[in-house]
């Protein structure tokens, strides 16, 4: 399975797109490495994954929860296109993390590990 696919599809937000980041190509070890990257940059008390793509990322991030009630909730997903799915589950004070951002991130509370910048 390829991570990047040239394929027409409709995004979660209803946008027609011509290429896809297929995060089903990532395995448990990939998500564990990504979670380690995040854990070195962010502190969070709990994590909530966006169904469906964010659930494997959530599972990998869980061991890094601080159990400190003053730390923020971390909302995670695999791919950020418009931010619609992240905003749908946002809670006051939460932080967001995505593996890939297809576009410039419009939400100041969300960060990407990798972001398309061209």
C-alpha positions in Angstrom: 0.0 0.0 0.0 1.3 3.4 -0.9 1.3 6.4 1.4 0.7 8.9 -1.3 -1.9 8.2 -4.0 -2.8 10.0 -7.2 -6.6 9.5 -7.0 -9.7 11.6 -7.1 -11.8 11.5 -3.9 -14.0 13.6 -1.7 -12.6 14.9 1.6 -14.3 14.8 5.0 -15.3 18.4 4.4 -16.8 17.6 1.0 -13.9 18.9 -1.1 -13.0 17.2 -4.3 -9.3 16.3 -4.2 -6.9 14.8 -6.7 -4.4 13.1 -4.4 -4.5 11.4 -1.1 -2.3 10.7 1.9 -3.3 7.1 2.7 -2.4 6.7 6.3 -3.6 3.1 6.3 -0.1 2.5 4.9 1.3 3.4 8.3 1.7 0.5 10.8 1.8 0.4 14.5 5.6 1.0 14.6 5.2 4.1 12.4 2.6 5.5 14.8 4.8 4.7 17.8 7.7 6.6 16.3 5.4 9.5 15.5 4.1 9.5 19.1 7.7 9.6 20.3 8.3 12.7 18.2 5.2 14.4 19.6 6.1 13.4 23.2 9.4 15.2 22.9 7.6 18.5 21.9 4.3 18.5 23.7 2.9 17.7 27.2 -0.7 16.6 27.5 -3.0 15.0 30.1 -5.0 12.9 27.8 -5.5 12.3 24.1 -8.5 12.0 21.8 -8.2 10.6 18.3 -10.5 11.7 15.5 -12.3 8.6 14.1 -11.2 6.9 11.9 -7.7 8.1 11.0 -6.7 9.5 14.4 -7.5 6.3 16.4 -4.1 4.5 15.7 -2.3 7.7 16.5 -4.3 8.1 19.8 -3.4 4.5 20.8 0.3 5.3 20.2 0.1 8.6 22.1 -1.7 7.2 25.2 1.5 6.1 27.0 2.8 9.6 26.9 -0.1 11.2 28.8 1.1 13.1 31.8 -1.8 12.5 34.2 -1.4 16.1 35.2 -4.9 17.8 35.2 -3.4 21.2 34.4 -1.9 19.9 31.1 -4.2 20.2 28.0 -6.2 17.6 26.2 -4.5 16.6 22.9 -6.7 16.0 19.9 -5.0 14.0 17.1 -5.7 13.0 13.6 -3.7 11.6 10.7 -4.3 14.3 7.9 -5.4 17.9 8.2 -7.0 19.3 5.0 -9.5 22.0 6.1 -9.5 21.4 9.9 -13.2 20.6 9.9 -12.9 17.3 11.8 -10.5 18.8 14.4 -12.9 21.7 15.0 -15.8 19.4 15.4 -14.3 17.8 18.6 -12.4 20.9 19.9 -12.6 21.5 23.6 -11.5 24.8 25.3 -7.8 24.8 25.9 -7.1 21.7 23.8 -4.1 21.3 21.6 -4.2 19.5 18.2 -1.6 17.4 16.4 -1.8 15.8 13.0 0.7 13.7 11.1 0.3 15.5 7.8 -1.2 18.8 6.8 -2.1 19.1 3.2 -2.5 22.9 3.4 -1.7 25.8 5.7 -3.2 25.1 9.1 -6.0 27.7 9.9 -6.3 26.8 13.6 -3.6 28.2 15.9 -4.1 25.4 18.4 -3.2 22.7 15.8 0.3 21.7 14.8 1.5 19.2 12.2 4.5 16.9 12.2 4.8 17.3 8.4 3.2 20.1 6.4 3.0 20.7 2.7 4.6 24.1 2.2 4.5 24.6 -1.6 
